[in-house]
């Protein structure tokens, strides 16, 4: 099982525990994919900011 599939299963379990049961498996996978993409963008942004802060001294 891939990490994304495991994350989707965890998300499904957590949403079900909170009463959300109307989403399909593909919905959970899509949500996980979007979360991973947003985390990557945040990581790149933070790294770029760190590099800019260290700039030429």
Backbone bond lengths (Angstrom), bond angles and torsions (degrees), N, CA, C in turn:
res aa  C-N    CA-C-N  psi(-1)  N-CA   C-N-CA  omega(-1)  CA-C   N-CA-C  phi
1 X - - - 1.455 - - 1.530 108.47 -
2 X 1.317 116.90 132.94 1.462 121.17 -178.85 1.530 110.49 -75.77
3 X 1.314 115.15 163.69 1.463 120.52 178.26 1.524 109.88 -61.20
4 X 1.323 116.70 -42.21 1.466 120.12 179.48 1.522 110.93 -61.85
5 X 1.320 117.07 -41.19 1.467 120.84 179.14 1.531 110.14 -65.45
6 X 1.329 116.67 -39.49 1.469 119.84 177.89 1.526 110.65 -65.60
7 X 1.326 116.24 -42.14 1.462 119.95 178.44 1.528 110.62 -63.51
8 X 1.329 117.10 -40.15 1.466 120.96 178.04 1.523 110.37 -63.69
9 X 1.328 117.42 -39.45 1.465 121.02 178.83 1.524 110.51 -65.97
10 X 1.324 116.77 -41.51 1.469 120.44 177.81 1.525 110.25 -63.62
11 X 1.340 116.32 -44.67 1.460 120.59 178.05 1.523 110.29 -59.85
12 X 1.321 116.90 -44.87 1.461 121.41 178.23 1.528 110.71 -57.93
13 X 1.330 116.70 -47.77 1.468 120.98 -179.66 1.524 111.25 -60.87
14 X 1.318 116.70 -42.82 1.463 120.67 -179.08 1.532 111.80 -68.16
15 X 1.317 116.59 -40.72 1.468 119.75 178.88 1.524 110.67 -67.87
16 X 1.325 117.11 -40.69 1.464 121.10 177.60 1.522 110.57 -61.78
17 X 1.326 116.82 -40.70 1.461 121.02 178.60 1.529 111.54 -63.32
18 X 1.331 115.85 -22.15 1.467 120.80 179.96 1.526 111.86 -100.87
19 X 1.314 116.68 9.53 1.458 120.74 174.89 1.518 115.89 91.37
20 X 1.323 117.95 6.76 1.469 120.55 178.45 1.524 107.37 -96.54
21 X 1.319 116.27 115.14 1.463 119.29 -179.11 1.522 112.52 -136.44
22 X 1.338 115.69 20.04 1.460 119.22 -176.11 1.524 113.31 -99.38
23 X 1.327 117.86 -1.46 1.460 120.53 -178.74 1.519 110.74 -91.90
24 X 1.329 114.90 148.33 1.466 120.12 177.62 1.524 109.97 -87.95
25 X 1.321 115.69 168.19 1.472 120.74 177.28 1.522 110.30 -57.34
26 X 1.324 116.68 -40.83 1.466 119.94 -179.78 1.532 111.37 -65.99
27 X 1.342 117.31 -31.68 1.468 120.31 175.32 1.524 110.54 -61.35
28 X 1.333 115.66 -45.92 1.468 119.81 179.78 1.522 110.81 -63.82
29 X 1.309 116.88 -41.07 1.469 120.48 178.87 1.522 110.95 -64.53
30 X 1.318 116.66 -39.75 1.465 120.59 178.47 1.526 110.73 -65.54
31 X 1.322 117.27 -41.98 1.466 121.10 178.08 1.522 110.37 -61.19
32 X 1.313 117.13 -44.68 1.467 121.09 179.03 1.525 109.98 -62.25
33 X 1.312 117.61 -43.86 1.465 121.02 179.32 1.522 110.55 -59.76
34 X 1.326 117.32 -43.63 1.467 121.02 178.64 1.528 111.23 -64.71
35 X 1.321 117.01 -40.66 1.465 120.35 177.48 1.524 111.60 -62.17
36 X 1.317 116.95 -43.64 1.467 121.01 179.01 1.524 110.10 -63.06
37 X 1.324 116.89 -42.70 1.462 121.17 179.71 1.532 110.33 -62.51
38 X 1.330 117.02 -44.04 1.461 120.73 179.44 1.527 111.32 -65.57
39 X 1.318 117.43 -37.56 1.460 120.42 177.28 1.526 111.04 -65.89
40 X 1.322 117.44 -39.50 1.471 120.97 176.78 1.524 110.49 -61.60
41 X 1.330 116.18 -46.27 1.463 120.25 179.69 1.525 110.73 -61.57
42 X 1.311 117.30 -41.33 1.456 121.38 177.37 1.524 110.59 -63.28
43 X 1.330 116.60 -43.54 1.462 120.93 178.76 1.528 110.90 -60.33
44 X 1.337 117.72 -44.90 1.465 121.47 178.74 1.531 110.81 -64.10
45 X 1.313 116.67 -40.90 1.456 120.92 179.59 1.525 111.22 -63.72
46 X 1.315 116.04 -43.78 1.465 119.90 179.04 1.521 111.18 -66.24
47 X 1.326 117.06 -39.25 1.464 120.67 178.35 1.524 110.12 -65.10
48 X 1.328 118.07 -41.80 1.458 121.85 179.42 1.523 110.17 -64.45
49 X 1.316 116.60 -40.81 1.464 120.92 178.53 1.526 110.42 -63.73
50 X 1.309 116.33 -41.93 1.467 121.17 179.10 1.533 110.53 -62.35
51 X 1.336 115.82 -43.58 1.464 119.83 178.89 1.535 110.74 -64.76
52 X 1.323 116.99 -40.30 1.464 121.28 179.65 1.523 110.06 -65.03
53 X 1.316 117.14 -38.70 1.462 121.12 -179.78 1.523 110.87 -67.62
54 X 1.337 117.65 -32.05 1.461 121.71 -179.66 1.517 111.47 -82.88
55 X 1.326 118.16 -19.27 1.455 126.16 -178.37 1.512 116.26 -6.69
56 X 1.332 116.09 -172.56 1.478 120.44 -179.29 1.522 110.65 -60.06
57 X 1.306 114.19 131.96 1.474 118.02 -178.62 1.474 111.93 -118.77
